[in-house]
Amino acid sequence: MQESILILAAGGPAPGINTVISSVSKIFLKSGYKVIGLHDGYKNLFTGKASTVDIDFELADTILTRGGSVLRMSRYKPKDDEFKTDFFVNNNVKLLVTIGGDDTASTANRISNFLTKNNFPIQNIHVPKTIDNDLPLPDGQPTFGYQSATEEGVRITKTVYEDAKTSANWFVISAMGREAGHLAFSIGASCHLPMIVMPEMFNKAELNFDNIIRLIISAILKRKILGINYGAAIVSEGIFHFMSDDVIKSSGIQFTYDAHGHPELGNVSKAHIYNVLLQNKLKELGLDIKCRPVELGYELRCLPPAAFDLQYCTQLGTGVKKLFDQGLTGCVVTVNNKGEIAPLFLKDVTGENGKVKTRLVNIEDPKTKMVLEDNLQYLTKDDIEAAKQYVKNPEEFVFSTILGWE
């Protein structure tokens, strides 16, 4: 039977998935392998109902520059007792190529270990995908899709900022990011937004809605002192990952709840939450300022990849074959800015909980500090007297005080 490789994509979409599928497929077809694409991530891999597509050169070439994924995706995570060898044996699979984030990589590693224990060892190589840029790749290498999502986020935010100028309003923008603030930070820094809020900033202060809103008002007050009556703030959705259910419920926002009593955050616009709380606080302070919400989320995930990701994903896809030929398994393919391919072994970046460690924004990095210290606009202690013409208690809105960075 012809030897084959199996490709699946799991988790959420990101620009460049099809480019990876195309690049992996082309180089393995060139070497005589059959390339099988699996729909629905891991969902039906062990049920006997797997939906697959044979990927030939024409299909691979057609999808190269497309957004989305030719292979349907799923967030389903199979348990160890669901694993079976049948699909891999029946299709003579020699390599499992997984495209996804940390959960996808961790699941692939468990499957590879299972197959080895059951006398059908296959190689597993993971391609790091997420617009959140939160996988711990070496030397600051991005996850694919992140640059394309950032570029589109910047395009939208530039338009929003022009609207703010034109209408003399403020906008509150929410950006995807799970636990990390990379996307919000890059978009905000690129557009010179006066305030960026991300979970990594709360290393010395409690992360709650009150502090988030006070940071935004700090920028509003600073701009009023400067005679600027418009602006925009961007907040990473990652802040929710560090809040308890009780803190989220205390916001006063109407949520739906899952079977375990947890707020279903996916049903609510995060920007709407921030904006409602901001408006309430502005009214309480007697500040006549209009603010509007903008959500940066799903519209960033299925873009056609930008030039950076087209090249990067091609290198990653080609790198899969290089690592396969070296007999490597249980690793993430990485490529540095010199084009050098290297493995990152999952065991080296997996925490005690069995999950791949999250890469957060390093707020001590010189580039990050430059933006936070020099590009943002917010109240300092030197602005307290000037701010008293707008609020009675400006001390509460001093940036360094809110974050405990004094």
N, C-alpha and C positions, 0 to 999 in steps of 0.2 A: 504494500500500500504506500502511496506517495506520502512523504513526510509533510506535515502542515504546521502552521502557526495559527494561534487564535488571538484576535484583537477584540477588546471590549473597552467601552468608555462608561464611566460611572460618575455619580455625583451630579453637579450642575454644569451646564454648558459654559464654554469659554472660547473665544476666538482662537482658531488654529487647530482645533481637534481634527478637522478633515485634512489639514495639511500634514499632520502627524500620521494619520491613517494612510494617506496617499504615499508618503515617503517611506514608511515601513513596508507597505505592500509592494511598492516598485522594486525595492532592493532585494526583498526575499523572493519575489517572482523571478527576478533576474538570476537568482541562485537555484531555481528549480523547485521551490516550495509551493505548496498550495496555501492560499491565504483565506482564512475563514473569519468573517466579521460576525460578532455576536450581538444581537439586539437586546435591549433591556438590561444592560449591565450584568450583574450576577443573578438577577431574579429567577431565570429559568434554566440556569446552567446545570443544575443538579436534579431537575424535575422530570427529565425526559421529554420536555416540551420546548427545548431551545429553538429559538427562531434565528436562523443564520442567513448570511449572504456570502457567496463566493466572490471575492474581490479580484477582478482581472485588471489588466493594465488600463483598459479604456475607462472603467469606473474610477480607478485610482487617479487617473489623469483629469477626469471630469470634476472631481471634488476638490482638487488641490487648493483652490483659492476661495472656496465657498465658506460662508459662516455656518454656524450650527454643527450638527453631526449627522453623517449618513447612517450611523449606528444609533438607534434609539437608546436613550440613557435612563438609568434608574438609580435611586439612592438605596436600594435594598441591600442589606448586609446579611448574608447567610450565616447561620450558626455552625459551629464545628460539626454537630451531629447531622447536618444536612449534606455534608461533603460526600461525593461519590467519584469513582474513577471512570465511570462508563463513557462519558463524552470524550475524555482525553484518549482513552484506549481505542474506542471505535473510530476516531478520526486521526489516530497516529500523531497526536499533537506533541511537538517537541519544545514549543515555546509559548508561554502565555504573556501577551503584551497588554498591560493595563494602562489606561489613560485616566488620570484622576488626581484627586487630592490625597490627604492623609488617610482618610477612611478606606479609600480604594486600595491604596498601597498596603495598608495593614491587613486587609482581607486577602489580597493576593499572596502575601507572605504566609498567611495561615494555610491557604490552599496548597501552596508549593510544599510546605512542610508535611501536609497530609499525604500528598501524592508520593513524596519520598519515602515516608513510613510504610506506604502500601505498595512498594516495589514498582512504581511507575514514575520515576523521577523526571520532571520536566524543568526547564529553566523558566524563570519569571523575571521580566524586566519591566520596570514601571517608568512611565513618562509623566513628569510633574506638571499637572494642569490645574490652574485656578486663577481667577482674576484677583483673588485676595492676596496673592504673593506671600503666603504665610507658611510655605514649606521650607525647612532649614537647609537650603542649598548652599554650597560653599561659595565664599568670596562675593557674597551679595548677588549671585546669579538670580535673575527673576524666574518665576514660574511662567510658562507660556500662557498667553492670553492677557496677562497683566498690562503689558505695554499698549496693546490695542484698546483695552477697556479704558485705560487712562487717557489715551488720545481722544476717544469719543466723549469721555466724561469732561475733558477740558473743552471740547467743542461746544457741548451743551452749556457748560458753566459760563463760558465767555458770553454766550447769548443771554443767559440769565443775568449776568452782571451788567450787560448793556441795558437790559430792561430795568434793572435797579436804578441806573443812572438816569434813564429817560423818564421814569415815573416817580423818582425820588422815594423809592420804597426800599425795604430790606427783604432779603430772601433767606430762608433757612433750608439748606440742602442736606439731604441724607445720602450717604454713599455706602454701598455694600462693603463687606469686609470681614464678616464673622468676628473672630476675636481680635483681629489686628487692624491697625489704622492706615496701612500702606496706601490704599486707593484714595481715601479721603485726603491724606497728607499730600500725595503727589498732585492731585487735582487742585487742591487749595493753594499749594506752593506755586504751581504753574500759572495760576490766574491771579496771584497776589491778593487772595482774599484776606480780609482783615482778621478773621478768626477761623482757626481749625481746632476741632475738638476730637480727640481720639483717646481710647482707654489707657494707652501707655503713659499719658500725661499725669494720670492720677496715682503716681507712685508714692506720694506723701499725703494724699487727701482722699476723703471718701468719694467714691464715684456714685453720685446720685443726680436726680434731675435738677435739684436746686442749684448745685454747683455748675452744671452744664449751662443752665439758663443764665446764671450770673456771669459766666465767661462771655456769652454772646452779648449781654448788656454792657459788659466792660468794653467791648469793641464799639458798640453803638455810642456809648458816652465819649469815648476817645475821639471818635469821628465828629461828634457834635462839637466838641471843644475845638477841633480843627476846621469847623465850618463845612463839614461834609455830611450831607443829609441822606445818604444812601449807602448800601453795602450788602454783603452776603457773608454768611457763615456756613461752613461745611462741618458736619458731624458724622463720625463713623458709626455705623450700626453696631460695631463691635462693643460699644458701651453696654449693650443689653446683656452680653455674655458674662458681665461682671456684676450684674445686679440680681438681687434675690427676687423671687416672685412677689414678696411683700412690698418691696420698694417699687416694683413696676406697677402693682395694683394701686399703690398709694398716689399714683399720678392723677387719678380721677378720670382717666380715659376709659371708655367702654370697650372691654375686650370680650372675645369669645374664649372658652376654655376647653382644653382637651380632656380626655377621660381621667387623667391623673390630677386635674385641677390646675394645670399650668396655663398661663396666658398664651394664646395662639398668636404669636407676634407676626407670623407670616400673613395674617389676615388684615393687618393694619399698616398704613404708611407710617414709617418712622418719622419722616419729615413732618407729617401732620401732627404727630405727638409733640415733637419739639416746638412746632409753631404755635399750637394751642397753649402750651405752657408758657411760651415766651409772651404771647399776647396778653395772657392773664396777668403776668408779672409787670408788663409795661403799663397796663391800666392801673394796677395797684400803685405804681410809682408816679402816675399822672403824666406819663410820657406819651404824646400823641404821635405814634410811629406805626405805620402799616408794615406788616410782614406777611410773606406768602411762602408756602412750602413747595419744595421740588424734590422729587425722589429720583436718585440715580441707582437703578437696580437692574431689572430684567432687560432693559434696552441695551445694556452693555455686554450681554453674555453671548449673543449669537451674531455678532458683527462679522463681516468678512475680515480676516486678519490684516493688520497693517503690515507694511514692508518688513519691519523688524521681526514680527512673529512669523511671517512667511519664511524668512531665512532661518530664524532660530528653530522653528518646528521641523524644517527640512534637516537641519543638523542633528536635532534630537532623534528624529526618525532613522536617519542614517546611522547614528550612534548606537541604536538598539542592535543593529546587525554586527557592529564591531564588538560590542560586549558579548553578544551571543557566540560569536566565533571564538572568543576567549574562554568560553565555557562558564561565564559568570551567571549568577542567579541571585534572587533576593535583593536586588539593588535598583536604585534609581539612576537613570542615565542623566549625566550632566555634561555641559559643554561650556568652557570658559571663553573669554573674549578673544582668545587666540585660535579658537576652533578646536581645542583639544578635548577629546572625549574621555570621561572618567566615570567610574561607578561610585555611587554613594550608597553604602549598604544600610538597609533598613534597620538592622539590629543596632547600628551605631547611633541612630537618631530616634530610637523608640524609647519612650519613657516607661516607668514602672507600671503604668496603667495599660501598657500594650499599644498605646497610640503614638503615632509620630508626633514629635514635639513641634509646637507652633512657633514660627518665627515672627516675633513682634517688631514693631518699629523701635529702633534703638535711639532713645531720646538723648543719649550722651554722644551720639555720632556728630562730628563737626558740622556736617551738612544739615542735619536735623536741627541742631542748636542754632545755626545761622538763621533758619527760617523762623523758629520760635522766638528768638531774641531780636532779630533785625527786620523781619518782613511783616510779622503780624502787628496789628494796632490794638492796643488795650491800655486800660488805666494803670499808671504806676503811682507810687506814693507822691511823686512830684505833681500829679494831676489832681490831687484831692481838692484843693481850694477851687480850682477852675470848675470842677465837676459839681460843686455845691449849688451852682446856679440851675442845675437840672434835677438833682436828687438830694434829699436830706442826709443820706448816709452813704456817700461815695466810697467810704472805706471798705464796704462790703463787696465792692466790685473791682478792687485792685487785683490784677491778674496773679501776681506772686502770692498774695494772701489766700486767694481761693484755692490755689494748688499746693500751698504749704512750701513754696520754693524760696522763702525769705532767708 
